[in-house]
């Protein structure tokens, strides 16, 4: 159940951030923020469960969502003028 919850959060968050942020600069800054937050969360939470995920899961979730922002926007969210 935890894996299913983790994958659901990963897909929803990744798609929402891809849709919300168009600027390349904002996407890179958000990547750095999410990666730093993921590392901090992993060390701070450790084994403690928050919303069915422990510190390692949260760290991985934030790092993977941030990593997606480094690539080109999904073709579904591009506008014709790009």
DOMAR-381278 format. One record per residue: x negated, y negated, z negated of N, C-alpha, C, O in turn; chain; residue number from 1. Coordinates in steps of 0.001 Angstrom, whole numbers, plus 500000, padded with zeros to 6 digits. Atoms other than C-alpha are relative to their C-alpha. Layout:
<recs>
<rec><n_x>X</n_x><n_y>Y</n_y><n_z>Z</n_z><ca_x>X</ca_x><ca_y>Y</ca_y><ca_z>Z</ca_z><c_x>X</c_x><c_y>Y</c_y><c_z>Z</c_z><o_x>X</o_x><o_y>Y</o_y><o_z>Z</o_z><dovex>A</dovex><migu>NUM</migu></rec>
...
</recs>
This chain:
<recs>
<rec><n_x>499173</n_x><n_y>501195</n_y><n_z>500000</n_z><ca_x>500000</ca_x><ca_y>500000</ca_y><ca_z>500000</ca_z><c_x>499132</c_x><c_y>498745</c_y><c_z>500000</c_z><o_x>499466</o_x><o_y>497754</o_y><o_z>500649</o_z><dovex>A</dovex><migu>1</migu></rec>
<rec><n_x>500889</n_x><n_y>501156</n_y><n_z>500053</n_z><ca_x>497139</ca_x><ca_y>497634</ca_y><ca_z>499224</ca_z><c_x>499408</c_x><c_y>499714</c_y><c_z>501382</c_z><o_x>499264</o_x><o_y>498555</o_y><o_z>501771</o_z><dovex>A</dovex><migu>2</migu></rec>
<rec><n_x>500561</n_x><n_y>500192</n_y><n_z>498659</n_z><ca_x>495646</ca_x><ca_y>498206</ca_y><ca_z>502680</ca_z><c_x>501024</c_x><c_y>499386</c_y><c_z>500940</c_z><o_x>500690</o_x><o_y>498515</o_y><o_z>501743</o_z><dovex>A</dovex><migu>3</migu></rec>
<rec><n_x>498941</n_x><n_y>500565</n_y><n_z>499168</n_z><ca_x>498950</ca_x><ca_y>497467</ca_y><ca_z>504357</ca_z><c_x>500222</c_x><c_y>498528</c_y><c_z>499665</c_z><o_x>500393</o_x><o_y>497706</o_y><o_z>500566</o_z><dovex>A</dovex><migu>4</migu></rec>
<rec><n_x>499844</n_x><n_y>501384</n_y><n_z>500443</n_z><ca_x>499328</ca_x><ca_y>494277</ca_y><ca_z>502303</ca_z><c_x>498824</c_x><c_y>499157</c_y><c_z>500499</c_z><o_x>499016</o_x><o_y>498032</o_y><o_z>500960</o_z><dovex>A</dovex><migu>5</migu></rec>
<rec><n_x>501204</n_x><n_y>500692</n_y><n_z>499555</n_z><ca_x>495737</ca_x><ca_y>493283</ca_y><ca_z>503156</ca_z><c_x>500069</c_x><c_y>499699</c_y><c_z>501496</c_z><o_x>499799</o_x><o_y>498571</o_y><o_z>501908</o_z><dovex>A</dovex><migu>6</migu></rec>
<rec><n_x>499930</n_x><n_y>500189</n_y><n_z>498560</n_z><ca_x>496228</ca_x><ca_y>493772</ca_y><ca_z>506901</ca_z><c_x>501099</c_x><c_y>499023</c_y><c_z>500395</c_z><o_x>500928</o_x><o_y>498238</o_y><o_z>501328</o_z><dovex>A</dovex><migu>7</migu></rec>
<rec><n_x>498912</n_x><n_y>500931</n_y><n_z>499723</n_z><ca_x>499537</ca_x><ca_y>491908</ca_y><ca_z>506871</ca_z><c_x>499567</c_x><c_y>498566</c_y><c_z>499709</c_z><o_x>499800</o_x><o_y>497669</o_y><o_z>500519</o_z><dovex>A</dovex><migu>8</migu></rec>
<rec><n_x>500503</n_x><n_y>501348</n_y><n_z>500338</n_z><ca_x>497978</ca_x><ca_y>488913</ca_y><ca_z>505101</ca_z><c_x>498961</c_x><c_y>499535</c_y><c_z>501014</c_z><o_x>498957</o_x><o_y>498367</o_y><o_z>501402</o_z><dovex>A</dovex><migu>9</migu></rec>
<rec><n_x>501042</n_x><n_y>500339</n_y><n_z>499043</n_z><ca_x>495026</ca_x><ca_y>489002</ca_y><ca_z>507499</ca_z><c_x>500595</c_x><c_y>499551</c_y><c_z>501336</c_z><o_x>500174</o_x><o_y>498539</o_y><o_z>501895</o_z><dovex>A</dovex><migu>10</migu></rec>
<rec><n_x>499401</n_x><n_y>500348</n_y><n_z>498709</n_z><ca_x>497183</ca_x><ca_y>488945</ca_y><ca_z>510629</ca_z><c_x>500796</c_x><c_y>498703</c_y><c_z>499928</c_z><o_x>500672</o_x><o_y>497852</o_y><o_z>500809</o_z><dovex>A</dovex><migu>11</migu></rec>
<rec><n_x>499168</n_x><n_y>501202</n_y><n_z>500116</n_z><ca_x>499617</ca_x><ca_y>486289</ca_y><ca_z>509414</ca_z><c_x>499142</c_x><c_y>498756</c_y><c_z>499816</c_z><o_x>499364</o_x><o_y>497746</o_y><o_z>500484</o_z><dovex>A</dovex><migu>12</migu></rec>
<rec><n_x>500858</n_x><n_y>501156</n_y><n_z>500266</n_z><ca_x>496936</ca_x><ca_y>483949</ca_y><ca_z>508075</ca_z><c_x>499160</c_x><c_y>499645</c_y><c_z>501221</c_z><o_x>499017</o_x><o_y>498469</o_y><o_z>501559</o_z><dovex>A</dovex><migu>13</migu></rec>
<rec><n_x>500809</n_x><n_y>500248</n_y><n_z>498810</n_z><ca_x>494735</ca_x><ca_y>484350</ca_y><ca_z>511143</ca_z><c_x>500783</c_x><c_y>499330</c_y><c_z>501106</c_z><o_x>500301</o_x><o_y>498382</o_y><o_z>501726</o_z><dovex>A</dovex><migu>14</migu></rec>
<rec><n_x>499164</n_x><n_y>500582</n_y><n_z>498942</n_z><ca_x>497550</ca_x><ca_y>483580</ca_y><ca_z>513559</ca_z><c_x>500429</c_x><c_y>498579</c_y><c_z>499630</c_z><o_x>500414</o_x><o_y>497691</o_y><o_z>500482</o_z><dovex>A</dovex><migu>15</migu></rec>
<rec><n_x>499578</n_x><n_y>501346</n_y><n_z>500409</n_z><ca_x>498781</ca_x><ca_y>480590</ca_y><ca_z>511532</ca_z><c_x>498865</c_x><c_y>498985</c_y><c_z>500106</c_z><o_x>499082</o_x><o_y>497861</o_y><o_z>500558</o_z><dovex>A</dovex><migu>16</migu></rec>
<rec><n_x>501126</n_x><n_y>500929</n_y><n_z>499902</n_z><ca_x>495320</ca_x><ca_y>479028</ca_y><ca_z>511325</ca_z><c_x>499599</c_x><c_y>499759</c_y><c_z>501451</c_z><o_x>499234</o_x><o_y>498642</o_y><o_z>501817</o_z><dovex>A</dovex><migu>17</migu></rec>
<rec><n_x>500302</n_x><n_y>500163</n_y><n_z>498577</n_z><ca_x>494684</ca_x><ca_y>479660</ca_y><ca_z>515021</ca_z><c_x>500999</c_x><c_y>499041</c_y><c_z>500642</c_z><o_x>500626</o_x><o_y>498228</o_y><o_z>501488</o_z><dovex>A</dovex><migu>18</migu></rec>
<rec><n_x>498960</n_x><n_y>500868</n_y><n_z>499460</n_z><ca_x>497966</ca_x><ca_y>477924</ca_y><ca_z>515812</ca_z><c_x>499878</c_x><c_y>498567</c_y><c_z>499477</c_z><o_x>500109</o_x><o_y>497615</o_y><o_z>500222</o_z><dovex>A</dovex><migu>19</migu></rec>
<rec><n_x>499961</n_x><n_y>501309</n_y><n_z>500644</n_z><ca_x>497522</ca_x><ca_y>475023</ca_y><ca_z>513370</ca_z><c_x>498832</c_x><c_y>499087</c_y><c_z>500359</c_z><o_x>499008</o_x><o_y>497870</o_y><o_z>500429</o_z><dovex>A</dovex><migu>20</migu></rec>
<rec><n_x>501185</n_x><n_y>500841</n_y><n_z>499820</n_z><ca_x>493996</ca_x><ca_y>473822</ca_y><ca_z>514134</ca_z><c_x>499477</c_x><c_y>500096</c_y><c_z>501425</c_z><o_x>499023</o_x><o_y>501150</o_y><o_z>501872</o_z><dovex>A</dovex><migu>21</migu></rec>
<rec><n_x>500397</n_x><n_y>500063</n_y><n_z>498599</n_z><ca_x>493151</ca_x><ca_y>472724</ca_y><ca_z>517667</ca_z><c_x>498552</c_x><c_y>499527</c_y><c_z>500154</c_z><o_x>497825</o_x><o_y>500021</o_y><o_z>501016</o_z><dovex>A</dovex><migu>22</migu></rec>
<rec><n_x>501326</n_x><n_y>500601</n_y><n_z>499879</n_z><ca_x>489972</ca_x><ca_y>470721</ca_y><ca_z>517129</ca_z><c_x>498902</c_x><c_y>501006</c_y><c_z>499667</c_z><o_x>498983</o_x><o_y>501728</o_y><o_z>498673</o_z><dovex>A</dovex><migu>23</migu></rec>
<rec><n_x>501132</n_x><n_y>499081</n_y><n_z>500209</n_z><ca_x>486720</ca_x><ca_y>472682</ca_y><ca_z>517429</ca_z><c_x>499247</c_x><c_y>499645</c_y><c_z>498714</c_z><o_x>498797</o_x><o_y>500539</o_y><o_z>497997</o_z><dovex>A</dovex><migu>24</migu></rec>
<rec><n_x>500711</n_x><n_y>500432</n_y><n_z>501201</n_z><ca_x>485117</ca_x><ca_y>470618</ca_y><ca_z>514649</ca_z><c_x>500740</c_x><c_y>500432</c_y><c_z>498736</c_z><o_x>500124</o_x><o_y>500931</o_y><o_z>497795</o_z><dovex>A</dovex><migu>25</migu></rec>
<rec><n_x>499213</n_x><n_y>499601</n_y><n_z>501166</n_z><ca_x>487940</ca_x><ca_y>471261</ca_y><ca_z>512198</ca_z><c_x>499935</c_x><c_y>501505</c_y><c_z>499811</c_z><o_x>499884</o_x><o_y>501984</o_y><o_z>498678</o_z><dovex>A</dovex><migu>26</migu></rec>
<rec><n_x>500070</n_x><n_y>498544</n_y><n_z>500089</n_z><ca_x>487807</ca_x><ca_y>474972</ca_y><ca_z>513014</ca_z><c_x>498664</c_x><c_y>500441</c_y><c_z>499401</c_z><o_x>498632</o_x><o_y>501372</o_y><o_z>498596</o_z><dovex>A</dovex><migu>27</migu></rec>
<rec><n_x>501317</n_x><n_y>499641</n_y><n_z>500548</n_z><ca_x>484050</ca_x><ca_y>475119</ca_y><ca_z>512246</ca_z><c_x>499898</c_x><c_y>499643</c_y><c_z>498522</c_z><o_x>499358</o_x><o_y>500411</o_y><o_z>497726</o_z><dovex>A</dovex><migu>28</migu></rec>
<rec><n_x>500021</n_x><n_y>500407</n_y><n_z>501407</n_z><ca_x>484446</ca_x><ca_y>473187</ca_y><ca_z>509001</ca_z><c_x>500864</c_x><c_y>500949</c_y><c_z>499165</c_z><o_x>500475</o_x><o_y>501344</o_y><o_z>498065</o_z><dovex>A</dovex><migu>29</migu></rec>
<rec><n_x>499122</n_x><n_y>499065</n_y><n_z>500701</n_z><ca_x>487338</ca_x><ca_y>475428</ca_y><ca_z>507983</ca_z><c_x>499345</c_x><c_y>501369</c_y><c_z>499860</c_z><o_x>499540</o_x><o_y>502046</o_y><o_z>498850</o_z><dovex>A</dovex><migu>30</migu></rec>
<rec><n_x>500738</n_x><n_y>498739</n_y><n_z>500100</n_z><ca_x>485176</ca_x><ca_y>478471</ca_y><ca_z>508739</ca_z><c_x>499021</c_x><c_y>499973</c_y><c_z>498826</c_z><o_x>498952</o_x><o_y>500919</o_y><o_z>498042</o_z><dovex>A</dovex><migu>31</migu></rec>
<rec><n_x>500960</n_x><n_y>500127</n_y><n_z>501088</n_z><ca_x>482488</ca_x><ca_y>477230</ca_y><ca_z>506365</ca_z><c_x>500705</c_x><c_y>500004</c_y><c_z>498643</c_z><o_x>500249</o_x><o_y>500655</o_y><o_z>497702</o_z><dovex>A</dovex><migu>32</migu></rec>
<rec><n_x>499242</n_x><n_y>500060</n_y><n_z>501256</n_z><ca_x>485053</ca_x><ca_y>476452</ca_y><ca_z>503658</ca_z><c_x>500556</c_x><c_y>501373</c_y><c_z>499630</c_z><o_x>500453</o_x><o_y>501788</o_y><o_z>498476</o_z><dovex>A</dovex><migu>33</migu></rec>
<rec><n_x>499438</n_x><n_y>498678</n_y><n_z>500287</n_z><ca_x>486754</ca_x><ca_y>479851</ca_y><ca_z>503957</ca_z><c_x>498918</c_x><c_y>501012</c_y><c_z>499627</c_z><o_x>499130</o_x><o_y>501844</o_y><o_z>498745</o_z><dovex>A</dovex><migu>34</migu></rec>
<rec><n_x>501091</n_x><n_y>499085</n_y><n_z>500335</n_z><ca_x>483429</ca_x><ca_y>481716</ca_y><ca_z>503906</ca_z><c_x>499473</c_x><c_y>499722</c_y><c_z>498593</c_z><o_x>499256</o_x><o_y>500656</o_y><o_z>497821</o_z><dovex>A</dovex><migu>35</migu></rec>
<rec><n_x>500474</n_x><n_y>500347</n_y><n_z>501346</n_z><ca_x>482222</ca_x><ca_y>479834</ca_y><ca_z>500816</ca_z><c_x>501021</c_x><c_y>500386</c_y><c_z>498936</c_z><o_x>500655</o_x><o_y>500881</o_y><o_z>497870</o_z><dovex>A</dovex><migu>36</migu></rec>
<rec><n_x>498942</n_x><n_y>499619</n_y><n_z>500928</n_z><ca_x>485575</ca_x><ca_y>480377</ca_y><ca_z>499113</ca_z><c_x>500068</c_x><c_y>501512</c_y><c_z>499843</c_z><o_x>500298</o_x><o_y>502011</o_y><o_z>498742</o_z><dovex>A</dovex><migu>37</migu></rec>
<rec><n_x>500001</n_x><n_y>498544</n_y><n_z>500064</n_z><ca_x>485445</ca_x><ca_y>484072</ca_y><ca_z>499973</ca_z><c_x>498876</c_x><c_y>500542</c_y><c_z>499138</c_z><o_x>499086</o_x><o_y>501471</o_y><o_z>498358</o_z><dovex>A</dovex><migu>38</migu></rec>
<rec><n_x>501129</n_x><n_y>499575</n_y><n_z>500826</n_z><ca_x>482004</ca_x><ca_y>484472</ca_y><ca_z>498413</ca_z><c_x>500255</c_x><c_y>499674</c_y><c_z>498533</c_z><o_x>500001</o_x><o_y>500502</o_y><o_z>497658</o_z><dovex>A</dovex><migu>39</migu></rec>
<rec><n_x>499713</n_x><n_y>500402</n_y><n_z>501377</n_z><ca_x>483040</ca_x><ca_y>482555</ca_y><ca_z>495301</ca_z><c_x>501105</c_x><c_y>500856</c_y><c_z>499394</c_z><o_x>501002</o_x><o_y>501271</o_y><o_z>498239</o_z><dovex>A</dovex><migu>40</migu></rec>
<rec><n_x>498891</n_x><n_y>499186</n_y><n_z>500485</n_z><ca_x>486298</ca_x><ca_y>484491</ca_y><ca_z>494967</ca_z><c_x>499547</c_x><c_y>501405</c_y><c_z>499666</c_z><o_x>499964</o_x><o_y>501984</o_y><o_z>498663</o_z><dovex>A</dovex><migu>41</migu></rec>
<rec><n_x>500493</n_x><n_y>498640</n_y><n_z>500217</n_z><ca_x>484496</ca_x><ca_y>487799</ca_y><ca_z>495261</ca_z><c_x>499236</c_x><c_y>500093</c_y><c_z>498683</c_z><o_x>499392</o_x><o_y>501068</o_y><o_z>497949</o_z><dovex>A</dovex><migu>42</migu></rec>
<rec><n_x>500784</n_x><n_y>499950</n_y><n_z>501231</n_z><ca_x>482130</ca_x><ca_y>486947</ca_y><ca_z>492406</ca_z><c_x>500819</c_x><c_y>499622</c_y><c_z>498770</c_z><o_x>500537</o_x><o_y>500105</o_y><o_z>497674</o_z><dovex>A</dovex><migu>43</migu></rec>
<rec><n_x>499208</n_x><n_y>500444</n_y><n_z>501139</n_z><ca_x>484747</ca_x><ca_y>485272</ca_y><ca_z>490197</ca_z><c_x>501069</c_x><c_y>501014</c_y><c_z>499588</c_z><o_x>501263</o_x><o_y>501256</o_y><o_z>498397</o_z><dovex>A</dovex><migu>44</migu></rec>
<rec><n_x>498892</n_x><n_y>499101</n_y><n_z>500323</n_z><ca_x>487614</ca_x><ca_y>487773</ca_y><ca_z>490427</ca_z><c_x>499549</c_x><c_y>501412</c_y><c_z>499653</c_z><o_x>500121</o_x><o_y>502045</o_y><o_z>498765</o_z><dovex>A</dovex><migu>45</migu></rec>
<rec><n_x>500483</n_x><n_y>498626</n_y><n_z>500153</n_z><ca_x>485677</ca_x><ca_y>491049</ca_y><ca_z>490607</ca_z><c_x>501134</c_x><c_y>501009</c_y><c_z>500078</c_z><o_x>501736</o_x><o_y>501157</o_y><o_z>501142</o_z><dovex>A</dovex><migu>46</migu></rec>
<rec><n_x>498993</n_x><n_y>498932</n_y><n_z>500017</n_z><ca_x>488131</ca_x><ca_y>493819</ca_y><ca_z>489595</ca_z><c_x>501419</c_x><c_y>499494</c_y><c_z>499728</c_z><o_x>502374</o_x><o_y>500263</o_y><o_z>499841</o_z><dovex>A</dovex><migu>47</migu></rec>
<rec><n_x>498689</n_x><n_y>500544</n_y><n_z>500350</n_z><ca_x>491013</ca_x><ca_y>491514</ca_y><ca_z>488624</ca_z><c_x>500907</c_x><c_y>499952</c_y><c_z>501228</c_z><o_x>500486</o_x><o_y>499510</o_y><o_z>502297</o_z><dovex>A</dovex><migu>48</migu></rec>
<rec><n_x>499031</n_x><n_y>499970</n_y><n_z>498903</n_z><ca_x>494122</ca_x><ca_y>491947</ca_y><ca_z>490798</ca_z><c_x>500806</c_x><c_y>498698</c_y><c_z>500033</c_z><o_x>501372</o_x><o_y>498282</o_y><o_z>499021</o_z><dovex>A</dovex><migu>49</migu></rec>
<rec><n_x>499173</n_x><n_y>501177</n_y><n_z>499764</n_z><ca_x>495799</ca_x><ca_y>488840</ca_y><ca_z>492223</ca_z><c_x>500751</c_x><c_y>500256</c_y><c_z>501294</c_z><o_x>500133</o_x><o_y>500419</o_y><o_z>502346</o_z><dovex>A</dovex><migu>50</migu></rec>
<rec><n_x>499148</n_x><n_y>499704</n_y><n_z>498844</n_z><ca_x>498730</ca_x><ca_y>489431</ca_y><ca_z>494608</ca_z><c_x>499577</c_x><c_y>501311</c_y><c_z>500655</c_z><o_x>499483</o_x><o_y>501380</o_y><o_z>501880</o_z><dovex>A</dovex><migu>51</migu></rec>
<rec><n_x>500341</n_x><n_y>498647</n_y><n_z>499570</n_z><ca_x>497716</ca_x><ca_y>493105</ca_y><ca_z>494925</ca_z><c_x>498618</c_x><c_y>500136</c_y><c_z>500613</c_z><o_x>498296</o_x><o_y>501204</o_y><o_z>501134</o_z><dovex>A</dovex><migu>52</migu></rec>
<rec><n_x>501352</n_x><n_y>499931</n_y><n_z>499451</n_z><ca_x>494161</ca_x><ca_y>492286</ca_y><ca_z>496049</ca_z><c_x>498997</c_x><c_y>499650</c_y><c_z>498924</c_z><o_x>499224</o_x><o_y>498728</o_y><o_z>498140</o_z><dovex>A</dovex><migu>53</migu></rec>
<rec><n_x>501042</n_x><n_y>500334</n_y><n_z>500968</n_z><ca_x>490990</ca_x><ca_y>492336</ca_y><ca_z>493956</ca_z><c_x>499006</c_x><c_y>499029</c_y><c_z>500646</c_z><o_x>499206</o_x><o_y>498598</o_y><o_z>501782</o_z><dovex>A</dovex><migu>54</migu></rec>
<rec><n_x>500948</n_x><n_y>501003</n_y><n_z>499527</n_z><ca_x>487996</ca_x><ca_y>490025</ca_y><ca_z>494363</ca_z><c_x>499341</c_x><c_y>500351</c_y><c_z>501323</c_z><o_x>499172</o_x><o_y>499485</o_y><o_z>502182</o_z><dovex>A</dovex><migu>55</migu></rec>
<rec><n_x>500617</n_x><n_y>499572</n_y><n_z>498752</n_z><ca_x>486346</ca_x><ca_y>492063</ca_y><ca_z>497105</ca_z><c_x>500942</c_x><c_y>499891</c_y><c_z>501181</c_z><o_x>500544</o_x><o_y>499489</o_y><o_z>502274</o_z><dovex>A</dovex><migu>56</migu></rec>
<rec><n_x>499009</n_x><n_y>500112</n_y><n_z>498928</n_z><ca_x>489532</ca_x><ca_y>492204</ca_y><ca_z>499128</ca_z><c_x>500243</c_x><c_y>498546</c_y><c_z>500386</c_z><o_x>500351</o_x><o_y>498224</o_y><o_z>501569</o_z><dovex>A</dovex><migu>57</migu></rec>
<rec><n_x>499800</n_x><n_y>501421</n_y><n_z>499711</n_z><ca_x>490061</ca_x><ca_y>488456</ca_y><ca_z>498812</ca_z><c_x>498806</c_x><c_y>499426</c_y><c_z>500751</c_z><o_x>498973</o_x><o_y>498661</o_y><o_z>501701</o_z><dovex>A</dovex><migu>58</migu></rec>
<rec><n_x>501198</n_x><n_y>500471</n_y><n_z>499308</n_z><ca_x>486459</ca_x><ca_y>487786</ca_y><ca_z>499825</ca_z><c_x>499976</c_x><c_y>500437</c_y><c_z>501451</c_z><o_x>499649</o_x><o_y>499648</o_y><o_z>502337</o_z><dovex>A</dovex><migu>59</migu></rec>
<rec><n_x>499959</n_x><n_y>499474</n_y><n_z>498638</n_z><ca_x>486822</ca_x><ca_y>490009</ca_y><ca_z>502883</ca_z><c_x>501091</c_x><c_y>499316</c_y><c_z>500817</c_z><o_x>500871</o_x><o_y>498963</o_y><o_z>501975</o_z><dovex>A</dovex><migu>60</migu></rec>
<rec><n_x>498889</n_x><n_y>500651</n_y><n_z>499314</n_z><ca_x>490183</ca_x><ca_y>488490</ca_y><ca_z>503796</ca_z><c_x>499622</c_x><c_y>498597</c_y><c_z>500448</c_z><o_x>499829</o_x><o_y>498238</o_y><o_z>501607</o_z><dovex>A</dovex><migu>61</migu></rec>
<rec><n_x>500354</n_x><n_y>501382</n_y><n_z>499668</n_z><ca_x>488907</ca_x><ca_y>484921</ca_y><ca_z>503678</ca_z><c_x>498872</c_x><c_y>499942</c_y><c_z>501028</c_z><o_x>498884</o_x><o_y>499087</o_y><o_z>501913</o_z><dovex>A</dovex><migu>62</migu></rec>
<rec><n_x>501099</n_x><n_y>499984</n_y><n_z>499031</n_z><ca_x>485707</ca_x><ca_y>485782</ca_y><ca_z>505562</ca_z><c_x>500493</c_x><c_y>500388</c_y><c_z>501391</c_z><o_x>500078</o_x><o_y>499789</o_y><o_z>502383</o_z><dovex>A</dovex><migu>63</migu></rec>
<rec><n_x>499490</n_x><n_y>499568</n_y><n_z>498692</n_z><ca_x>487589</ca_x><ca_y>487597</ca_y><ca_z>508343</ca_z><c_x>500901</c_x><c_y>498954</c_y><c_z>500643</c_z><o_x>500848</o_x><o_y>498745</o_y><o_z>501855</o_z><dovex>A</dovex><migu>64</migu></rec>
<rec><n_x>499143</n_x><n_y>501061</n_y><n_z>499459</n_z><ca_x>490168</ca_x><ca_y>484839</ca_y><ca_z>508725</ca_z><c_x>499141</c_x><c_y>498837</c_y><c_z>500493</c_z><o_x>499403</o_x><o_y>498278</o_y><o_z>501558</o_z><dovex>A</dovex><migu>65</migu></rec>
<rec><n_x>500898</n_x><n_y>501074</n_y><n_z>499572</n_z><ca_x>487401</ca_x><ca_y>482243</ca_y><ca_z>508886</ca_z><c_x>499206</c_x><c_y>500368</c_y><c_z>501237</c_z><o_x>498975</o_x><o_y>499526</o_y><o_z>502105</o_z><dovex>A</dovex><migu>66</migu></rec>
<rec><n_x>500785</n_x><n_y>499535</n_y><n_z>498864</n_z><ca_x>485400</ca_x><ca_y>484337</ca_y><ca_z>511345</ca_z><c_x>500780</c_x><c_y>499867</c_y><c_z>501302</c_z><o_x>500204</o_x><o_y>499576</o_y><o_z>502350</o_z><dovex>A</dovex><migu>67</migu></rec>
<rec><n_x>499158</n_x><n_y>500119</n_y><n_z>498808</n_z><ca_x>488312</ca_x><ca_y>484296</ca_y><ca_z>513773</ca_z><c_x>500003</c_x><c_y>498569</c_y><c_z>500546</c_z><o_x>500184</o_x><o_y>498364</o_y><o_z>501746</o_z><dovex>A</dovex><migu>68</migu></rec>
<rec><n_x>499971</n_x><n_y>501406</n_y><n_z>499568</n_z><ca_x>488147</ca_x><ca_y>480485</ca_y><ca_z>513885</ca_z><c_x>498781</c_x><c_y>499612</c_y><c_z>500833</c_z><o_x>498793</o_x><o_y>498563</o_y><o_z>501476</o_z><dovex>A</dovex><migu>69</migu></rec>
<rec><n_x>501185</n_x><n_y>500327</n_y><n_z>499215</n_z><ca_x>484698</ca_x><ca_y>480585</ca_y><ca_z>515506</ca_z><c_x>500186</c_x><c_y>500254</c_y><c_z>501495</c_z><o_x>499424</o_x><o_y>499732</o_y><o_z>502309</o_z><dovex>A</dovex><migu>70</migu></rec>
<rec><n_x>499788</n_x><n_y>499631</n_y><n_z>498606</n_z><ca_x>486080</ca_x><ca_y>481986</ca_y><ca_z>518755</ca_z><c_x>500979</c_x><c_y>499047</c_y><c_z>500674</c_z><o_x>501601</o_x><o_y>498213</o_y><o_z>500016</o_z><dovex>A</dovex><migu>71</migu></rec>
<rec><n_x>499059</n_x><n_y>500825</n_y><n_z>499259</n_z><ca_x>488128</ca_x><ca_y>480338</ca_y><ca_z>521471</ca_z><c_x>501407</c_x><c_y>500249</c_y><c_z>499481</c_z><o_x>501731</o_x><o_y>501333</o_y><o_z>498996</o_z><dovex>A</dovex><migu>72</migu></rec>
<rec><n_x>498600</n_x><n_y>499861</n_y><n_z>500416</n_z><ca_x>491756</ca_x><ca_y>479702</ca_y><ca_z>520650</ca_z><c_x>500686</c_x><c_y>501061</c_y><c_z>500825</c_z><o_x>500332</o_x><o_y>501302</o_y><o_z>501979</o_z><dovex>A</dovex><migu>73</migu></rec>
<rec><n_x>499214</n_x><n_y>498998</n_y><n_z>499299</n_z><ca_x>494196</ca_x><ca_y>482383</ca_y><ca_z>521578</ca_z><c_x>500700</c_x><c_y>499354</c_y><c_z>501191</c_z><o_x>501112</o_x><o_y>498198</o_y><o_z>501108</o_z><dovex>A</dovex><migu>74</migu></rec>
<rec><n_x>499364</n_x><n_y>500563</n_y><n_z>498801</n_z><ca_x>495671</ca_x><ca_y>481896</ca_y><ca_z>525062</ca_z><c_x>501462</c_x><c_y>499654</c_y><c_z>499759</c_z><o_x>502043</o_x><o_y>498875</o_y><o_z>500514</o_z><dovex>A</dovex><migu>75</migu></rec>
<rec><n_x>498607</n_x><n_y>500297</n_y><n_z>500310</n_z><ca_x>499123</ca_x><ca_y>481815</ca_y><ca_z>523481</ca_z><c_x>500181</c_x><c_y>498608</c_y><c_z>499405</c_z><o_x>501277</o_x><o_y>498051</o_y><o_z>499455</o_z><dovex>A</dovex><migu>76</migu></rec>
<rec><n_x>499892</n_x><n_y>501290</n_y><n_z>500658</n_z><ca_x>498329</ca_x><ca_y>478560</ca_y><ca_z>521659</ca_z><c_x>499306</c_x><c_y>498878</c_y><c_z>500766</c_z><o_x>499265</o_x><o_y>497745</o_y><o_z>500286</o_z><dovex>A</dovex><migu>77</migu></rec>
<rec><n_x>500641</n_x><n_y>501030</n_y><n_z>499202</n_z><ca_x>496455</ca_x><ca_y>476695</ca_y><ca_z>524387</ca_z><c_x>501043</c_x><c_y>499172</c_y><c_z>500725</c_z><o_x>502126</o_x><o_y>499645</o_y><o_z>501071</o_z><dovex>A</dovex><migu>78</migu></rec>
<rec><n_x>499123</n_x><n_y>500871</n_y><n_z>499210</n_z><ca_x>498013</ca_x><ca_y>473757</ca_y><ca_z>526114</ca_z><c_x>499415</c_x><c_y>499893</c_y><c_z>501408</c_z><o_x>498249</o_x><o_y>500223</o_y><o_z>501624</o_z><dovex>A</dovex><migu>79</migu></rec>
<rec><n_x>500421</n_x><n_y>500055</n_y><n_z>498590</n_z><ca_x>497779</ca_x><ca_y>473155</ca_y><ca_z>529845</ca_z><c_x>498869</c_x><c_y>499009</c_y><c_z>500247</c_z><o_x>498119</o_x><o_y>499171</o_y><o_z>501209</o_z><dovex>A</dovex><migu>80</migu></rec>
<rec><n_x>500991</n_x><n_y>501046</n_y><n_z>499759</n_z><ca_x>495514</ca_x><ca_y>470100</ca_y><ca_z>529492</ca_z><c_x>498591</c_x><c_y>500375</c_y><c_z>499560</c_z><o_x>497668</o_x><o_y>499587</o_y><o_z>499770</o_z><dovex>A</dovex><migu>81</migu></rec>
<rec><n_x>501357</n_x><n_y>499637</n_y><n_z>500459</n_z><ca_x>492546</ca_x><ca_y>471989</ca_y><ca_z>528001</ca_z><c_x>499174</c_x><c_y>500543</c_y><c_z>501118</c_z><o_x>498013</o_x><o_y>500897</o_y><o_z>500912</o_z><dovex>A</dovex><migu>82</migu></rec>
</recs>
